[in-house]
């Protein structure tokens, strides 16, 4: 690996770049203080600089510690930009740069180990709070909590507009994921999107992210279902916008590559997964002949921007179920 120190801007002598036994480079802004919560952000080839800048400006920022874990992105310009915001945060802030990609679950577990507060706010790098009271609402929630709990704020697409390449992802997210707290509360463990959750450290110690989930998909649902079995879980409307909409080909690659993770989820949580329409569809399609041809057809229909969005969404869901059918036992 190249000298990781070259990724960072010059820092004063009293703010040294620390290297861990794992080969990570850690940059700290040197600020100490009694933060009420740590904001933990895993990053992989998504710039977290806009999120860092926004968080530092919000009311309540001085009561928060920022922790960014760059999961082996290897992008010097992106790292330098994020480092500048880390140095400017009004509370404690650190940037940890990993020499290799360790995956979403291990990255979150690493952030949990580094956090020094009782409460942790997980945000994804491509999220942006939807209002200026985002932090103060979470600070109020943790003060009012009478013990370890998980508080899920939800996410939205309020600050983005669909484009031709990202229109399918926009429509899919609006339909399936941008849900009010009143809906999410009906299946609380299933709708824990780790892109925006406040959680007590005791829960993270007791229920770690399963590193057996590899690549993209379903590790947060698995974790949310396991948390819900043991701890209070609350859904509130304190959303952040998912800025990083995927182009259709990227979205289908993620869906197509997450079949093994879905099968792992089904094995670990059979009762919860059986209630999912996606599982029931995949299970029915598992016995259908000619699945390979149907996958090609549904993939083509989902990608065709001239077709009605409702038809494209149906094709996308069918394509995903067909991919998952190959992994179900």
FENBEL-V396097 format. One record per helix or strand of 3 or more residues. SS is the DSSP state (@ for helix, = for strand). FROM is the first residue (numbers start at 1). TO is the last residue. Records with the same first field share a line. If there is no record, write none. Layout:
BEGIN
SS = FROM-TO / FROM-TO
END
This chain:
BEGIN
@ = 4-7 / 49-57 / 61-63 / 76-88 / 104-114 / 134-144 / 167-176 / 181-187 / 201-206 / 219-228 / 248-256 / 259-268 / 270-274 / 277-285 / 291-303 / 309-325
= = 25-28 / 37-43 / 64-70 / 93-97 / 119-123 / 127-129 / 149-152 / 196-200 / 232-235 / 240-242
END
